[in-house]
Each structure stands twice: as C-alpha cells, then as structure tokens.
Amino acid sequence: MQCSKEFWEALDSLVEQSEVVIDRPKGTAHPRYPDFIYEVDYGYLKNTASMDGGGIDVWKGTDKEQKIDAIVCTVDLTKRDSEIKILIGCTEEEKEKIYNTHNNSSSMKGILIRRY
C-alpha cells in the first residue's frame, strides 16, 4: 500500500512553512556518541514538535531537486519512543546510508518509505 498523495502534500506544506536547521552537518560527530559520524546532513524543522521534545528530524541530501523523497519511521528501544525523519533531496546512496544508520544497532530499527 502506498502512502496517500495528501500525506506527502501535508509534509510538503510543513517543510515549506518551516526553516530547516542543520545542526549536525555531514562529517561531524554525534554529541553523545563521538564514534558516530554523520554521513548526510541532519537537523530539524524549526518550530515543530516531535516525540523527543525537539523539532521534527530531517535528513538533507545533495540531490539538486530538494524535495521530500522519503521518510524513515523509527523505533528506539533505549529511548522507548518512535519518530519519523523526513528525507529531503536525498540520492539513492544517501537513502541507503540513512536506512543503515537507523538499523545498525539492536536497540533502534527503522523502515524507509519512499515517495512515488
């Protein structure tokens, strides 16, 4: 089953009305886990809310067309929460890196839902 057109349009609207803040650029270390290096720019939508109390998370890729092309839905057993991460302008290689990031430990799992 594919996500509805209205779902993607709602995400488009949310991103268009928000400032994307990249607070963890590609190549930088995670603030609590210094061995983890971000392979794609990571940040959040300013003035939005997510389960962890921060803004809605985004991965921002290098594709010239900077549109929402997927989301990742995650379950974190350590934090005991779930979230969505919005992927903006990600190449196929970047999507694979992001997917692997959310599935490389026993405590976090994610699924990638592509926009078609």
Summary of the structure (lengths in Angstrom):
residues: 116
radius of gyration: 13.5
end to end distance: 11.3
largest distance: 39.1
contacts: 316
relative contact order: 0.18
helix: 19%
strand: 35%
